[in-house]
């Protein structure tokens, strides 16, 4: 587990723009039963989360269509919540960071770490915007 002081600014990168951070499996389960579209970001301490994933998620929200619900779990910190969220992302293997868009609880779009790592935040944002335009 990472120290709280270390992950606090990484958490705030998303919570400051409207993401609800979930810490328990029950909270994830409740969030995933909400009607509409939900973007789930599996946050991480890695460099590609800082340089690509979190900025990409932020920029993606500058779009006419956006998800109804924004949630995040933190890999390596909130294990129970992260494991539960990843369970909804099957058949994709666990990866962090990662992003998944759900519509009425059904997985409709997935960005795994290999889609994020080494790609600029703007490219990630465009990928997400395309998914929002199709599903939101």
Secondary structure, 3 states (H helix, E strand, C coil): CCCHHHHHHHHHHHHCCCCEECCCHHHHHHHHCCCCEEEEEEECCCHHHHHHHHHHHHHHCCCCCCCCEEEEEECCCCHHHHHHHHHHCCCCCCCCCEEEEEECCEEEEEECHHHHCCCCHHHHHHHHHHHHHHHC
